[in-house]
Amino acid sequence: MAGEQDRPTVVTYERDPVNKTCVSTGVHHDRLKRSAPYDIDIDLTELDRL
């Protein structure tokens, strides 16, 4: 089994309309699940099997 450093990591951001900057909304290792701007649910542990 691959070590933690071999797993994908996804960092998500949202644009702050007031300050016009990007703000981190999360760091995802095993699952990327968000509801804005649309619903998304990705099992990141399965990416190496594609």
N, CA, C and O atoms as a GROMACS GRO file, in nm:
protein
  200
    1MET      N    1   0.084  -0.119   0.000
    1MET     CA    2   0.000   0.000   0.000
    1MET      C    3   0.088   0.124   0.000
    1MET      O    4   0.192   0.127   0.065
    2ALA      N    5   0.046   0.224  -0.072
    2ALA     CA    6   0.123   0.348  -0.084
    2ALA      C    7   0.122   0.425   0.047
    2ALA      O    8   0.025   0.418   0.124
    3GLY      N    9   0.228   0.498   0.072
    3GLY     CA   10   0.235   0.581   0.191
    3GLY      C   11   0.154   0.708   0.175
    3GLY      O   12   0.106   0.740   0.066
    4GLU      N   13   0.138   0.778   0.285
    4GLU     CA   14   0.057   0.901   0.283
    4GLU      C   15   0.110   1.003   0.183
    4GLU      O   16   0.032   1.074   0.121
    5GLN      N   17   0.242   1.011   0.167
    5GLN     CA   18   0.300   1.107   0.074
    5GLN      C   19   0.269   1.072  -0.071
    5GLN      O   20   0.283   1.157  -0.160
    6ASP      N   21   0.227   0.949  -0.097
    6ASP     CA   22   0.194   0.907  -0.232
    6ASP      C   23   0.047   0.929  -0.268
    6ASP      O   24   0.007   0.910  -0.383
    7ARG      N   25  -0.033   0.969  -0.169
    7ARG     CA   26  -0.175   0.990  -0.195
    7ARG      C   27  -0.199   1.130  -0.251
    7ARG      O   28  -0.125   1.224  -0.220
    8PRO      N   29  -0.302   1.144  -0.334
    8PRO     CA   30  -0.332   1.278  -0.385
    8PRO      C   31  -0.384   1.368  -0.274
    8PRO      O   32  -0.450   1.323  -0.180
    9THR      N   33  -0.352   1.495  -0.286
    9THR     CA   34  -0.404   1.598  -0.196
    9THR      C   35  -0.465   1.707  -0.282
    9THR      O   36  -0.404   1.754  -0.377
   10VAL      N   37  -0.587   1.746  -0.247
   10VAL     CA   38  -0.657   1.852  -0.320
   10VAL      C   39  -0.683   1.966  -0.223
   10VAL      O   40  -0.740   1.946  -0.116
   11VAL      N   41  -0.642   2.086  -0.262
   11VAL     CA   42  -0.669   2.206  -0.183
   11VAL      C   43  -0.775   2.285  -0.258
   11VAL      O   44  -0.759   2.315  -0.376
   12THR      N   45  -0.883   2.320  -0.188
   12THR     CA   46  -0.992   2.394  -0.252
   12THR      C   47  -0.993   2.538  -0.203
   12THR      O   48  -0.954   2.568  -0.090
   13TYR      N   49  -1.038   2.626  -0.292
   13TYR     CA   50  -1.044   2.769  -0.263
   13TYR      C   51  -1.177   2.825  -0.309
   13TYR      O   52  -1.242   2.771  -0.398
   14GLU      N   53  -1.216   2.935  -0.247
   14GLU     CA   54  -1.330   3.015  -0.293
   14GLU      C   55  -1.282   3.158  -0.310
   14GLU      O   56  -1.193   3.204  -0.239
   15ARG      N   57  -1.342   3.225  -0.403
   15ARG     CA   58  -1.309   3.366  -0.424
   15ARG      C   59  -1.389   3.451  -0.327
   15ARG      O   60  -1.512   3.440  -0.321
   16ASP      N   61  -1.321   3.535  -0.251
   16ASP     CA   62  -1.386   3.629  -0.160
   16ASP      C   63  -1.423   3.752  -0.242
   16ASP      O   64  -1.334   3.828  -0.282
   17PRO      N   65  -1.553   3.774  -0.266
   17PRO     CA   66  -1.594   3.885  -0.352
   17PRO      C   67  -1.566   4.023  -0.293
   17PRO      O   68  -1.550   4.120  -0.368
   18VAL      N   69  -1.558   4.032  -0.163
   18VAL     CA   70  -1.533   4.162  -0.097
   18VAL      C   71  -1.387   4.202  -0.113
   18VAL      O   72  -1.356   4.312  -0.158
   19ASN      N   73  -1.298   4.110  -0.076
   19ASN     CA   74  -1.154   4.140  -0.081
   19ASN      C   75  -1.090   4.102  -0.214
   19ASN      O   76  -0.974   4.135  -0.239
   20LYS      N   77  -1.167   4.033  -0.301
   20LYS     CA   78  -1.118   3.988  -0.431
   20LYS      C   79  -0.989   3.906  -0.417
   20LYS      O   80  -0.892   3.926  -0.491
   21THR      N   81  -0.992   3.814  -0.320
   21THR     CA   82  -0.881   3.723  -0.298
   21THR      C   83  -0.936   3.581  -0.292
   21THR      O   84  -1.057   3.560  -0.281
   22CYS      N   85  -0.847   3.484  -0.297
   22CYS     CA   86  -0.886   3.343  -0.282
   22CYS      C   87  -0.864   3.302  -0.138
   22CYS      O   88  -0.761   3.333  -0.078
   23VAL      N   89  -0.962   3.232  -0.082
   23VAL     CA   90  -0.957   3.186   0.056
   23VAL      C   91  -0.964   3.033   0.055
   23VAL      O   92  -1.052   2.975  -0.010
   24SER      N   93  -0.873   2.969   0.126
   24SER     CA   94  -0.873   2.824   0.132
   24SER      C   95  -0.998   2.775   0.205
   24SER      O   96  -1.035   2.827   0.310
   25THR      N   97  -1.064   2.675   0.145
   25THR     CA   98  -1.183   2.617   0.207
   25THR      C   99  -1.160   2.474   0.251
   25THR      O  100  -1.251   2.412   0.307
   26GLY      N  101  -1.041   2.420   0.228
   26GLY     CA  102  -1.014   2.286   0.276
   26GLY      C  103  -0.897   2.219   0.210
   26GLY      O  104  -0.854   2.256   0.100
   27VAL      N  105  -0.845   2.120   0.279
   27VAL     CA  106  -0.740   2.032   0.227
   27VAL      C  107  -0.797   1.891   0.236
   27VAL      O  108  -0.836   1.846   0.344
   28HIS      N  109  -0.802   1.821   0.124
   28HIS     CA  110  -0.869   1.692   0.116
   28HIS      C  111  -0.768   1.584   0.078
   28HIS      O  112  -0.692   1.599  -0.018
   29HIS      N  113  -0.767   1.474   0.155
   29HIS     CA  114  -0.673   1.364   0.131
   29HIS      C  115  -0.743   1.238   0.081
   29HIS      O  116  -0.700   1.179  -0.018
   30ASP      N  117  -0.849   1.197   0.146
   30ASP     CA  118  -0.918   1.073   0.111
   30ASP      C  119  -1.043   1.096   0.028
   30ASP      O  120  -1.076   1.016  -0.059
   31ARG      N  121  -1.114   1.205   0.056
   31ARG     CA  122  -1.239   1.232  -0.013
   31ARG      C  123  -1.253   1.383  -0.032
   31ARG      O  124  -1.230   1.462   0.060
   32LEU      N  125  -1.291   1.421  -0.153
   32LEU     CA  126  -1.322   1.561  -0.184
   32LEU      C  127  -1.473   1.572  -0.193
   32LEU      O  128  -1.536   1.519  -0.285
   33LYS      N  129  -1.531   1.641  -0.095
   33LYS     CA  130  -1.676   1.656  -0.092
   33LYS      C  131  -1.709   1.802  -0.066
   33LYS      O  132  -1.673   1.858   0.038
   34ARG      N  133  -1.777   1.862  -0.162
   34ARG     CA  134  -1.814   2.004  -0.153
   34ARG      C  135  -1.956   2.020  -0.205
   34ARG      O  136  -2.005   1.939  -0.284
   35SER      N  137  -2.022   2.127  -0.160
   35SER     CA  138  -2.158   2.155  -0.209
   35SER      C  139  -2.166   2.288  -0.282
   35SER      O  140  -2.271   2.320  -0.339
   36ALA      N  141  -2.059   2.365  -0.282
   36ALA     CA  142  -2.062   2.493  -0.352
   36ALA      C  143  -1.938   2.503  -0.440
   36ALA      O  144  -1.830   2.465  -0.394
   37PRO      N  145  -1.945   2.549  -0.558
   37PRO     CA  146  -2.062   2.605  -0.626
   37PRO      C  147  -2.158   2.499  -0.680
   37PRO      O  148  -2.265   2.532  -0.731
   38TYR      N  149  -2.119   2.370  -0.668
   38TYR     CA  150  -2.207   2.260  -0.707
   38TYR      C  151  -2.166   2.137  -0.625
   38TYR      O  152  -2.057   2.134  -0.568
   39ASP      N  153  -2.254   2.038  -0.619
   39ASP     CA  154  -2.225   1.916  -0.544
   39ASP      C  155  -2.117   1.834  -0.613
   39ASP      O  156  -2.125   1.807  -0.733
   40ILE      N  157  -2.017   1.795  -0.536
   40ILE     CA  158  -1.911   1.710  -0.588
   40ILE      C  159  -1.868   1.616  -0.476
   40ILE      O  160  -1.858   1.658  -0.360
   41ASP      N  161  -1.843   1.492  -0.509
   41ASP     CA  162  -1.800   1.392  -0.412
   41ASP      C  163  -1.708   1.294  -0.485
   41ASP      O  164  -1.753   1.212  -0.564
   42ILE      N  165  -1.578   1.304  -0.458
   42ILE     CA  166  -1.478   1.222  -0.526
   42ILE      C  167  -1.398   1.145  -0.422
   42ILE      O  168  -1.344   1.203  -0.329
   43ASP      N  169  -1.392   1.014  -0.439
   43ASP     CA  170  -1.310   0.929  -0.354
   43ASP      C  171  -1.167   0.936  -0.408
   43ASP      O  172  -1.136   0.872  -0.508
   44LEU      N  173  -1.082   1.013  -0.343
   44LEU     CA  174  -0.946   1.034  -0.391
   44LEU      C  175  -0.860   0.909  -0.379
   44LEU      O  176  -0.758   0.897  -0.447
   45THR      N  177  -0.899   0.816  -0.294
   45THR     CA  178  -0.821   0.692  -0.279
   45THR      C  179  -0.835   0.603  -0.401
   45THR      O  180  -0.755   0.511  -0.419
   46GLU      N  181  -0.934   0.627  -0.486
   46GLU     CA  182  -0.956   0.545  -0.605
   46GLU      C  183  -0.887   0.599  -0.730
   46GLU      O  184  -0.888   0.533  -0.834
   47LEU      N  185  -0.826   0.718  -0.722
   47LEU     CA  186  -0.766   0.778  -0.840
   47LEU      C  187  -0.653   0.696  -0.898
   47LEU      O  188  -0.635   0.692  -1.020
   48ASP      N  189  -0.576   0.630  -0.815
   48ASP     CA  190  -0.463   0.552  -0.868
   48ASP      C  191  -0.510   0.426  -0.941
   48ASP      O  192  -0.430   0.361  -1.008
   49ARG      N  193  -0.636   0.391  -0.930
   49ARG     CA  194  -0.689   0.272  -0.997
   49ARG      C  195  -0.744   0.303  -1.135
   49ARG      O  196  -0.784   0.212  -1.208
   50LEU      N  197  -0.748   0.430  -1.172
   50LEU     CA  198  -0.804   0.470  -1.302
   50LEU      C  199  -0.711   0.435  -1.415
   50LEU      O  200  -0.743   0.461  -1.531
   0.00000   0.00000   0.00000
